[in-house]
Amino acid sequence: MSRVALFPGSFDPFTNGHLDVVRRGAQLFDQVIIAIGNNSSKQRYLPVERMIALIEGVFEDEPRVSVSSFKGLTAEYAREVGANFLLRGLRNTTDFEYENTIAQANRHLNPALETVFLITSPALAAISSTIIRELHRYGGNVREFVPFALPAYEV
């Protein structure tokens, strides 16, 4: 049986912290699917299609990593794509409290789904998509925080 991990998130934008989790996850699993979820309560900074293209470019030489988008429940999407693991990164204890609650709910919805937490590499722990969006929005240089050049912000 293939070990398929789903790495769900909004990835708005995908950061070097996310990149680190995917690369480390690819050493543990046969396949890692980066899945951009559609959160109806959030307004996206970058369109999903653009983010998929940027992330695919980062992993173009890694055939075991793929990128997709989905709507609905993560646990159901995992079932659809045959993922038996959820891959999640933890930066701090606040992340753990939040992610633990989600992991329990996902396990209730899909008992075959196991959540695997990877602790963020210390050098990347301060990076968050929220901070990167704010820096980028106001013209700050974010190149050291993301694995690709972000398109210019459009007002």
SESE-121097 format. One line per field, with one value per atom (N, C-alpha, C): residue number from 0; residue in one letter; chain; atom name; x, y, z. Coordinates in Angstrom, 2 decimals, m for minus. Example, Ala and Ser with C-alpha at 12.3 -4.5 7.8 and 13.67 -1.06 7.14 Angstrom:
<nodes>
k: (0,0,0,1,1,1)
r: (a,a,a,s,s,s)
c: (A,A,A,A,A,A)
a: (N,CA,C,N,CA,C)
px: (13.19,12.30,13.20,12.85,13.67,12.90)
py: (m5.69,m4.50,m3.30,m2.25,m1.06,0.03)
pz: (7.80,7.80,7.80,7.08,7.14,7.87)
</nodes>
This chain:
<nodes>
k: (0,0,0,1,1,1,2,2,2,3,3,3,4,4,4,5,5,5,6,6,6,7,7,7,8,8,8,9,9,9,10,10,10,11,11,11,12,12,12,13,13,13,14,14,14,15,15,15,16,16,16,17,17,17,18,18,18,19,19,19,20,20,20,21,21,21,22,22,22,23,23,23,24,24,24,25,25,25,26,26,26,27,27,27,28,28,28,29,29,29,30,30,30,31,31,31,32,32,32,33,33,33,34,34,34,35,35,35,36,36,36,37,37,37,38,38,38,39,39,39,40,40,40,41,41,41,42,42,42,43,43,43,44,44,44,45,45,45,46,46,46,47,47,47,48,48,48,49,49,49,50,50,50,51,51,51,52,52,52,53,53,53,54,54,54,55,55,55,56,56,56,57,57,57,58,58,58,59,59,59,60,60,60,61,61,61,62,62,62,63,63,63,64,64,64,65,65,65,66,66,66,67,67,67,68,68,68,69,69,69,70,70,70,71,71,71,72,72,72,73,73,73,74,74,74,75,75,75,76,76,76,77,77,77,78,78,78,79,79,79,80,80,80,81,81,81,82,82,82,83,83,83,84,84,84,85,85,85,86,86,86,87,87,87,88,88,88,89,89,89,90,90,90,91,91,91,92,92,92,93,93,93,94,94,94,95,95,95,96,96,96,97,97,97,98,98,98,99,99,99,100,100,100,101,101,101,102,102,102,103,103,103,104,104,104,105,105,105,106,106,106,107,107,107,108,108,108,109,109,109,110,110,110,111,111,111,112,112,112,113,113,113,114,114,114,115,115,115,116,116,116,117,117,117,118,118,118,119,119,119,120,120,120,121,121,121,122,122,122,123,123,123,124,124,124,125,125,125,126,126,126,127,127,127,128,128,128,129,129,129,130,130,130,131,131,131,132,132,132,133,133,133,134,134,134,135,135,135,136,136,136,137,137,137,138,138,138,139,139,139,140,140,140,141,141,141,142,142,142,143,143,143,144,144,144,145,145,145,146,146,146,147,147,147,148,148,148,149,149,149,150,150,150,151,151,151,152,152,152,153,153,153,154,154,154)
r: (m,m,m,s,s,s,r,r,r,v,v,v,a,a,a,l,l,l,f,f,f,p,p,p,g,g,g,s,s,s,f,f,f,d,d,d,p,p,p,f,f,f,t,t,t,n,n,n,g,g,g,h,h,h,l,l,l,d,d,d,v,v,v,v,v,v,r,r,r,r,r,r,g,g,g,a,a,a,q,q,q,l,l,l,f,f,f,d,d,d,q,q,q,v,v,v,i,i,i,i,i,i,a,a,a,i,i,i,g,g,g,n,n,n,n,n,n,s,s,s,s,s,s,k,k,k,q,q,q,r,r,r,y,y,y,l,l,l,p,p,p,v,v,v,e,e,e,r,r,r,m,m,m,i,i,i,a,a,a,l,l,l,i,i,i,e,e,e,g,g,g,v,v,v,f,f,f,e,e,e,d,d,d,e,e,e,p,p,p,r,r,r,v,v,v,s,s,s,v,v,v,s,s,s,s,s,s,f,f,f,k,k,k,g,g,g,l,l,l,t,t,t,a,a,a,e,e,e,y,y,y,a,a,a,r,r,r,e,e,e,v,v,v,g,g,g,a,a,a,n,n,n,f,f,f,l,l,l,l,l,l,r,r,r,g,g,g,l,l,l,r,r,r,n,n,n,t,t,t,t,t,t,d,d,d,f,f,f,e,e,e,y,y,y,e,e,e,n,n,n,t,t,t,i,i,i,a,a,a,q,q,q,a,a,a,n,n,n,r,r,r,h,h,h,l,l,l,n,n,n,p,p,p,a,a,a,l,l,l,e,e,e,t,t,t,v,v,v,f,f,f,l,l,l,i,i,i,t,t,t,s,s,s,p,p,p,a,a,a,l,l,l,a,a,a,a,a,a,i,i,i,s,s,s,s,s,s,t,t,t,i,i,i,i,i,i,r,r,r,e,e,e,l,l,l,h,h,h,r,r,r,y,y,y,g,g,g,g,g,g,n,n,n,v,v,v,r,r,r,e,e,e,f,f,f,v,v,v,p,p,p,f,f,f,a,a,a,l,l,l,p,p,p,a,a,a,y,y,y,e,e,e,v,v,v)
c: (A,A,A,A,A,A,A,A,A,A,A,A,A,A,A,A,A,A,A,A,A,A,A,A,A,A,A,A,A,A,A,A,A,A,A,A,A,A,A,A,A,A,A,A,A,A,A,A,A,A,A,A,A,A,A,A,A,A,A,A,A,A,A,A,A,A,A,A,A,A,A,A,A,A,A,A,A,A,A,A,A,A,A,A,A,A,A,A,A,A,A,A,A,A,A,A,A,A,A,A,A,A,A,A,A,A,A,A,A,A,A,A,A,A,A,A,A,A,A,A,A,A,A,A,A,A,A,A,A,A,A,A,A,A,A,A,A,A,A,A,A,A,A,A,A,A,A,A,A,A,A,A,A,A,A,A,A,A,A,A,A,A,A,A,A,A,A,A,A,A,A,A,A,A,A,A,A,A,A,A,A,A,A,A,A,A,A,A,A,A,A,A,A,A,A,A,A,A,A,A,A,A,A,A,A,A,A,A,A,A,A,A,A,A,A,A,A,A,A,A,A,A,A,A,A,A,A,A,A,A,A,A,A,A,A,A,A,A,A,A,A,A,A,A,A,A,A,A,A,A,A,A,A,A,A,A,A,A,A,A,A,A,A,A,A,A,A,A,A,A,A,A,A,A,A,A,A,A,A,A,A,A,A,A,A,A,A,A,A,A,A,A,A,A,A,A,A,A,A,A,A,A,A,A,A,A,A,A,A,A,A,A,A,A,A,A,A,A,A,A,A,A,A,A,A,A,A,A,A,A,A,A,A,A,A,A,A,A,A,A,A,A,A,A,A,A,A,A,A,A,A,A,A,A,A,A,A,A,A,A,A,A,A,A,A,A,A,A,A,A,A,A,A,A,A,A,A,A,A,A,A,A,A,A,A,A,A,A,A,A,A,A,A,A,A,A,A,A,A,A,A,A,A,A,A,A,A,A,A,A,A,A,A,A,A,A,A,A,A,A,A,A,A,A,A,A,A,A,A,A,A,A,A,A,A,A,A,A,A,A,A,A,A,A,A,A,A,A,A,A,A,A,A,A,A,A,A,A,A,A,A,A,A,A,A)
a: (N,CA,C,N,CA,C,N,CA,C,N,CA,C,N,CA,C,N,CA,C,N,CA,C,N,CA,C,N,CA,C,N,CA,C,N,CA,C,N,CA,C,N,CA,C,N,CA,C,N,CA,C,N,CA,C,N,CA,C,N,CA,C,N,CA,C,N,CA,C,N,CA,C,N,CA,C,N,CA,C,N,CA,C,N,CA,C,N,CA,C,N,CA,C,N,CA,C,N,CA,C,N,CA,C,N,CA,C,N,CA,C,N,CA,C,N,CA,C,N,CA,C,N,CA,C,N,CA,C,N,CA,C,N,CA,C,N,CA,C,N,CA,C,N,CA,C,N,CA,C,N,CA,C,N,CA,C,N,CA,C,N,CA,C,N,CA,C,N,CA,C,N,CA,C,N,CA,C,N,CA,C,N,CA,C,N,CA,C,N,CA,C,N,CA,C,N,CA,C,N,CA,C,N,CA,C,N,CA,C,N,CA,C,N,CA,C,N,CA,C,N,CA,C,N,CA,C,N,CA,C,N,CA,C,N,CA,C,N,CA,C,N,CA,C,N,CA,C,N,CA,C,N,CA,C,N,CA,C,N,CA,C,N,CA,C,N,CA,C,N,CA,C,N,CA,C,N,CA,C,N,CA,C,N,CA,C,N,CA,C,N,CA,C,N,CA,C,N,CA,C,N,CA,C,N,CA,C,N,CA,C,N,CA,C,N,CA,C,N,CA,C,N,CA,C,N,CA,C,N,CA,C,N,CA,C,N,CA,C,N,CA,C,N,CA,C,N,CA,C,N,CA,C,N,CA,C,N,CA,C,N,CA,C,N,CA,C,N,CA,C,N,CA,C,N,CA,C,N,CA,C,N,CA,C,N,CA,C,N,CA,C,N,CA,C,N,CA,C,N,CA,C,N,CA,C,N,CA,C,N,CA,C,N,CA,C,N,CA,C,N,CA,C,N,CA,C,N,CA,C,N,CA,C,N,CA,C,N,CA,C,N,CA,C,N,CA,C,N,CA,C,N,CA,C,N,CA,C,N,CA,C,N,CA,C,N,CA,C,N,CA,C,N,CA,C,N,CA,C,N,CA,C,N,CA,C,N,CA,C,N,CA,C,N,CA,C,N,CA,C,N,CA,C,N,CA,C,N,CA,C,N,CA,C,N,CA,C,N,CA,C,N,CA,C,N,CA,C,N,CA,C,N,CA,C,N,CA,C,N,CA,C)
px: (0.84,0.00,0.89,0.60,1.36,1.07,2.09,1.92,1.76,0.51,0.19,m0.18,0.52,0.25,m0.35,m1.38,m2.02,m1.51,m0.99,m0.54,m1.50,m2.56,m3.59,m3.27,m3.76,m3.61,m4.09,m4.08,m4.46,m3.26,m2.06,m0.82,m0.94,m1.22,m1.49,m0.57,0.73,1.41,2.07,2.58,3.39,4.75,5.20,6.43,7.58,8.75,9.89,9.66,8.84,8.47,7.64,6.69,5.91,6.81,7.72,8.66,9.45,9.91,10.67,9.84,8.59,7.71,7.49,7.26,7.04,8.28,9.42,10.67,10.94,10.74,10.94,9.88,8.65,7.57,7.82,8.43,8.72,9.74,10.50,11.42,10.69,9.50,8.74,7.64,7.13,5.97,6.30,5.52,5.70,5.24,4.24,3.69,3.19,3.44,2.91,2.07,0.82,m0.09,m0.28,0.18,m0.05,m1.44,m2.35,m3.75,m4.18,m4.45,m4.88,m6.39,m6.80,m8.21,m8.86,m10.13,m10.91,m11.64,m11.15,m11.77,m12.73,m14.01,m15.03,m15.03,m14.40,m14.38,m13.15,m12.29,m11.09,m11.09,m10.63,m10.39,m8.94,m8.68,m7.32,m6.53,m5.26,m4.32,m3.88,m3.55,m3.16,m4.14,m4.54,m5.49,m4.94,m5.82,m5.43,m4.67,m5.16,m4.53,m3.08,m2.85,m1.50,m0.60,m1.14,m0.34,m0.01,m0.95,m0.68,0.48,0.44,1.50,2.86,2.89,4.15,4.71,3.84,4.29,4.72,3.98,4.38,5.77,6.08,7.40,8.51,8.22,9.20,9.49,8.46,8.58,8.62,8.95,8.91,9.85,10.90,11.83,11.60,10.47,10.15,8.81,8.85,7.62,6.70,7.23,6.38,5.60,5.81,5.08,4.16,2.88,1.92,1.13,0.43,m0.32,m1.74,m2.72,m4.11,m4.86,m6.12,m6.98,m8.25,m8.94,m10.18,m11.12,m12.37,m13.41,m14.01,m14.45,m15.08,m14.15,m14.48,m13.76,m12.45,m11.42,m10.10,m10.16,m10.84,m10.92,m11.58,m12.56,m13.23,m12.33,m11.62,m10.71,m9.59,m9.10,m8.07,m8.57,m9.80,m10.40,m10.47,m10.88,m11.00,m9.69,m8.59,m7.30,m6.48,m7.05,m6.36,m5.26,m5.33,m4.33,m4.72,m3.76,m4.02,m3.31,m2.61,m1.94,m2.20,m2.31,m2.30,m0.96,m0.29,1.00,0.77,1.28,1.11,2.41,2.70,3.88,3.48,4.32,4.08,5.21,4.89,5.90,6.05,4.94,4.94,3.78,3.64,2.58,1.19,1.08,m0.21,m0.65,0.28,m0.04,m0.48,0.21,m0.16,m1.59,m1.98,m3.34,m4.38,m4.16,m5.07,m5.08,m3.90,m3.80,m4.30,m4.10,m4.58,m6.10,m6.78,m8.24,m8.70,m8.05,m8.41,m8.12,m6.99,m6.63,m7.68,m8.19,m9.22,m10.51,m10.88,m12.09,m11.91,m10.76,m10.49,m10.51,m9.97,m9.95,m11.36,m12.22,m13.63,m14.32,m14.05,m14.67,m14.12,m12.84,m12.17,m11.22,m11.71,m10.90,m9.61,m9.51,m8.29,m7.22,m7.53,m6.63,m5.80,m4.50,m3.58,m2.88,m2.86,m2.16,m0.74,0.21,1.62,2.11,2.65,3.16,4.68,5.17,6.61,6.89,7.86,8.25,9.02,8.63,9.28,10.76,11.59,13.01,13.15,14.00,14.10,14.30,15.09,15.36,14.12,13.09,11.89,10.67,10.82,9.67,8.95,9.64,9.01,8.25,8.37,7.73,6.25,5.40,3.98,3.47,2.50,1.90,1.31,0.75,0.14,1.18,2.32,3.38,3.90,4.10,4.60,3.62,2.32,1.32,1.43,1.54,1.62,2.89,4.01,5.25,5.13,4.62,4.50,3.53,2.41,1.39,1.95,2.88,3.43,4.83,5.17,6.40,7.66,7.51,8.68,9.25,10.53,11.19,10.89,10.20,9.83,10.58,11.52,12.20,12.86,13.36,14.01,13.02,11.73,10.72,9.89,9.97,9.20,10.12,9.78,10.68,10.52,9.89,9.66,9.41,9.46,9.15,7.64,7.15,5.71,5.38,4.23,3.81,3.55,3.65,3.39,1.98,1.86,0.55,m0.30,m1.54,m2.48,m3.54,m3.68,m4.64,m6.05)
py: (m1.19,0.00,1.25,2.15,3.39,4.33,4.99,5.98,7.35,7.81,9.09,10.09,11.22,12.28,13.49,14.02,15.24,16.37,17.43,18.61,19.74,19.89,20.89,22.25,23.29,24.63,25.66,26.91,27.97,28.40,28.26,28.57,29.88,30.94,32.24,33.31,33.25,32.39,31.17,30.31,29.15,29.69,29.32,29.89,28.88,29.36,28.46,27.49,27.87,26.95,25.80,26.10,25.05,24.16,24.79,24.05,23.05,23.48,22.61,21.40,21.63,20.54,19.55,20.06,19.17,18.35,18.97,18.24,17.17,17.49,16.50,15.41,15.80,14.82,13.87,14.37,13.53,12.45,12.63,11.58,10.50,10.81,9.87,9.14,9.78,9.25,8.98,8.10,7.78,8.93,9.64,10.76,11.83,13.09,14.21,15.05,15.28,16.12,17.42,18.51,19.83,20.24,20.43,20.69,22.06,22.95,24.30,24.27,24.50,24.49,25.83,25.77,26.98,27.30,28.28,28.70,29.84,29.56,30.55,31.77,31.67,32.82,33.71,33.34,34.13,34.67,35.90,36.50,36.20,35.56,35.21,36.43,36.41,37.45,37.17,35.90,35.48,34.42,34.47,33.47,32.05,31.10,29.70,29.19,29.50,29.01,29.51,30.75,31.32,30.62,30.38,29.73,28.29,27.59,26.22,26.24,27.15,27.23,27.53,28.45,28.78,27.59,26.90,25.75,24.60,24.37,23.32,23.59,24.86,25.21,24.85,25.01,24.67,23.17,22.36,20.91,20.20,20.91,20.31,19.11,19.03,17.91,16.87,16.97,16.04,15.37,14.25,13.61,13.07,12.92,12.40,13.51,14.75,15.89,16.46,16.61,17.20,18.29,19.09,20.23,20.18,20.42,20.45,21.47,21.67,22.51,21.73,22.12,21.42,22.33,21.94,22.61,21.56,21.98,21.04,20.62,19.48,18.99,18.30,18.61,18.01,16.50,15.99,14.53,13.83,14.47,13.88,13.95,15.06,15.18,14.14,13.93,12.91,11.55,11.23,9.96,9.90,11.01,11.07,10.80,11.33,11.20,10.01,9.26,8.07,8.37,9.51,9.86,9.23,8.57,7.99,8.75,9.82,10.67,12.14,12.94,14.40,14.86,15.70,16.25,17.67,18.00,19.34,19.80,21.08,21.66,22.42,22.36,23.07,24.04,25.32,26.32,26.52,26.33,26.64,25.92,26.16,25.48,25.97,27.19,27.70,26.91,26.67,25.84,24.45,23.87,22.53,22.49,23.44,23.46,23.50,24.36,24.51,23.25,22.76,21.59,20.32,20.19,19.01,18.91,20.02,20.05,19.63,20.16,19.82,18.34,17.84,16.43,15.51,15.87,15.05,15.04,16.19,16.27,15.47,15.59,14.84,13.34,12.93,11.50,10.99,11.83,11.46,11.27,12.17,12.11,10.99,10.67,9.67,8.88,7.81,7.06,6.47,6.33,5.79,6.85,8.08,9.21,9.51,9.45,9.72,11.05,11.94,13.22,13.08,13.55,13.52,14.96,15.30,16.65,16.67,17.65,17.89,19.24,19.27,20.52,21.36,22.61,23.52,23.68,23.73,23.99,25.36,25.47,26.71,27.98,27.91,29.10,29.59,28.74,29.10,29.31,29.14,29.16,30.52,31.59,32.92,33.29,32.49,32.82,32.44,33.36,33.05,33.71,33.09,33.67,35.04,35.21,36.50,37.61,37.37,38.39,38.66,37.60,37.77,38.59,38.33,39.12,40.60,40.91,42.31,42.97,42.28,42.84,43.10,42.13,42.23,43.34,43.41,44.41,45.82,46.06,47.40,47.55,46.67,46.82,46.26,45.52,44.93,43.78,43.50,42.41,41.10,40.19,38.91,37.74,38.03,36.97,35.91,36.28,35.28,34.40,34.70,33.94,33.00,33.17,32.34,31.74,30.56,29.89,30.33,31.46,31.98,33.47,34.16,35.59,35.77,36.57,36.86,37.93,37.79,38.84,40.14,41.25,42.56,42.58,43.24,43.36,44.34,43.94,44.80,45.30,46.61,47.23,47.04)
pz: (0.00,0.00,0.00,m0.89,m1.04,0.12,0.62,1.69,1.05,0.99,0.36,1.45,1.45,2.42,1.72,2.33,1.85,2.75,2.13,2.87,2.54,3.33,3.02,3.63,2.98,3.51,2.51,2.93,2.01,1.16,1.71,0.98,0.22,0.98,0.37,0.97,0.67,m0.29,0.36,m0.49,m0.10,0.33,1.53,2.09,2.09,2.45,2.61,3.77,4.74,5.81,5.25,4.37,3.71,2.87,2.13,1.30,2.14,3.29,4.19,4.63,4.99,5.41,4.28,3.07,1.92,1.63,1.60,1.30,2.35,3.60,4.66,4.59,4.27,4.12,2.97,1.91,0.74,1.07,2.15,2.59,3.38,3.88,4.69,3.93,2.87,2.15,0.69,0.07,m1.34,m2.23,m1.75,m2.52,m1.54,m1.88,m1.11,m2.06,m1.68,m2.45,m1.69,m2.26,m1.70,m2.16,m1.21,m1.56,m1.05,m1.99,m1.63,m1.43,m0.19,0.14,m0.13,m0.40,m0.62,0.67,1.39,2.65,2.35,2.44,2.07,2.97,4.16,5.06,4.84,3.90,3.63,2.20,2.06,0.75,0.40,m0.73,m1.12,m1.56,m1.25,m1.68,m3.12,m3.40,m4.75,m5.24,m6.50,m7.02,m6.89,m6.62,m6.46,m7.68,m8.88,m10.10,m10.20,m9.83,m9.87,m8.85,m7.65,m6.61,m7.01,m7.63,m8.09,m9.08,m10.03,m11.05,m10.41,m9.45,m8.78,m8.01,m7.27,m6.48,m7.40,m8.47,m9.43,m9.99,m10.23,m10.72,m9.73,m8.45,m7.42,m7.40,m7.64,m7.53,m8.88,m9.94,m11.28,m11.43,m10.62,m10.70,m9.60,m8.92,m7.84,m8.17,m8.90,m9.38,m8.28,m7.08,m6.00,m5.29,m5.73,m5.16,m6.23,m5.89,m6.82,m6.10,m6.88,m6.34,m6.89,m6.03,m6.46,m5.60,m5.94,m5.10,m4.82,m3.77,m3.42,m2.67,m2.68,m1.89,m0.98,0.17,1.08,2.21,2.80,3.96,3.58,4.31,4.07,4.18,5.20,5.41,4.23,3.64,2.47,1.24,1.07,m0.07,0.05,1.25,1.46,1.01,1.33,0.91,m0.63,m1.25,m2.72,m3.44,m2.90,m3.57,m3.05,m2.13,m1.61,m0.63,0.04,1.05,2.38,3.00,4.31,5.43,5.07,6.04,5.72,6.76,6.62,7.15,6.41,6.80,7.26,8.45,8.99,9.63,9.51,10.14,11.39,12.40,13.66,13.94,14.10,14.42,15.92,16.66,18.09,18.78,20.08,20.83,20.43,19.99,19.51,18.29,17.37,16.20,16.64,17.65,18.09,18.61,19.43,19.98,18.86,17.89,16.76,15.91,15.53,14.66,15.33,16.62,17.35,17.28,17.44,17.35,15.96,14.94,13.56,13.29,13.80,13.59,14.19,15.37,16.01,15.17,14.67,13.83,12.54,11.90,10.67,10.93,12.06,12.41,12.64,13.20,13.41,12.06,11.12,9.79,8.92,9.12,8.30,9.20,9.85,10.81,10.25,8.94,8.33,8.14,8.45,8.20,9.45,9.31,10.42,10.15,11.14,10.99,11.51,10.73,11.09,11.18,12.34,12.56,12.41,11.68,11.59,12.23,13.12,13.76,12.75,12.62,11.68,12.02,11.02,11.23,11.91,12.93,13.71,12.88,11.84,11.03,10.29,10.18,9.42,10.31,11.60,12.51,12.58,12.29,12.38,11.12,10.08,8.80,8.85,8.42,8.26,7.00,6.38,5.17,5.45,6.63,6.99,6.99,7.59,7.63,6.23,5.45,4.08,3.24,3.39,2.64,2.99,4.27,4.68,4.17,4.28,3.74,2.24,1.53,0.08,m0.32,0.37,0.06,0.12,1.05,1.22,0.65,m0.29,m1.05,m0.41,0.69,1.34,0.52,0.70,0.00,0.73,0.06,0.67,0.05,m0.83,m1.60,m0.73,0.44,1.29,2.04,1.95,2.67,1.80,0.48,m0.46,m1.51,m2.03,m2.99,m4.44,m4.68,m6.03,m5.92,m7.04,m7.04,m7.06,m6.15,m6.13,m7.15,m7.81,m8.73,m7.98,m8.66,m8.04,m7.46,m6.30,m5.66,m6.45,m6.70,m7.42,m6.47,m6.39,m5.48,m5.99)
</nodes>
